[in-house]
């Protein structure tokens, strides 16, 4: 019998019959570091989030610069203030609206303002 349950219960199904000689290893959960999360320093900062082109359906055979426009001049980024970062989400505020961006869809984040005086980068 093949189980068709989602990852929420900890079981992952490949659709293949279980082989008693095979060991499946699944790595789940976030990795924890000794210090503060690197993205947490972005909260309150002006940033431009560049989206992965394939996540937008814009994968193309020709290279597109990571900070350039998409094909046809389409926007492939969102600029605003980072309000929070939690789990797999980055919340960006722009023009009074909040945008929840999945971290898995982010290509890069460009910081547009100077770091606050209390940030670890500014303290030596």
N, C-alpha and C positions, 0 to 999 in steps of 0.2 A: 504494500500500500504506500502510495506517495503522498506526503503531506504537502498541502498548498497553503502554508501559513506565512504571514508577513514577518519581516525582521523585528517587529515590535515584541514578539514573544520569544525572540532569540533563536528561532529556527529558520534556516535558509534552505530553500528547495531548488535543486538544479533540474528537477524533472527526471533524473536518472535513478534507476533502482539502487538502493543502498548496498555497497560492497563492504562486508564485515572486515576486510583487510585494509580498507582505506581510512585514513584519518583526515577529516576536514578541519581546517583551522580558519576561524573567522575572527578578525580584529574589529572590534566595535568600540565606540566611545571616543571621546576626545582625549588627546594626549595632554598631559599636564606638565607644566614647566615649573621650575623653582621660583622664577620671578613673575612679575605681572605679565598678563597676556599682551603681546606686541600691539594688537589692534586697539587695546583699551586706551592707549595714548592718543588715539584719534578723536575721542569723544569731545565735542565742542569745537572741533577744528573744521575749517572750510576745506573740502576735498572734492576731487573729481574721481568718480568711480568709472573705470573703463570695463565694459562687459566683454566676456568671452564671445567672440563672433559666432562660434558654433551654437552657443546657448541662445543666440538671437535668430538663428536660422540663416546666418549670413556667411557660412563657411564658403570660401571661394578658392579656386586653384591658384590665383595670384595672391602674393603676400600683401597684407594690409598692416601698416605700421601700428603698433600698440596704442599710440596716442593720436592716430589719424581718424578721419571720418570713415564710415562704412561705405559700401558700394552705393553709387548714386547720391553721395553726400548725406546719407542717413545718419542720424545721431546714434552713436554706440556708447554713450557715456551719460552719466547723471552727475550734475554738480550741485553741491549744497553743504549743509552743516551736518556732521555726524552727531546724532542725538543719543544713540545707544548701540551697543554691540552685545548680543547675547546668543548663546547656542550657535546656530548656523546662520544668523541674520545680522545684517547691518541696517540700522534705521537712519535714513537721510532725510533731512527736512529742507524743503525748497519752496519758496513762495507760499508759505503757510500750509503746505501739504506734506504728509509723511509718506515716504516710500520704504517699504521693507524689501531689502535686496538679499537674496540667498548668497551666502559667501561662495558657494560652489559655482556661481555664475560670474564671479569677478575675475578679470584678467589682471588688473593692477589698480592701485589707489594712488592718486597723485595728491599730495598735500599742497594746498594753495596759499596758506598763510604761514606766518612765522610761528615757531613753537612758543607756547606760553613760558614765562620765566620759571615756573615751578616744574616743568617737565624734566625727566631724567636726562634728556639730551642736552638741556641747557645748564644743568648743574654739573660742575666738575670738581 
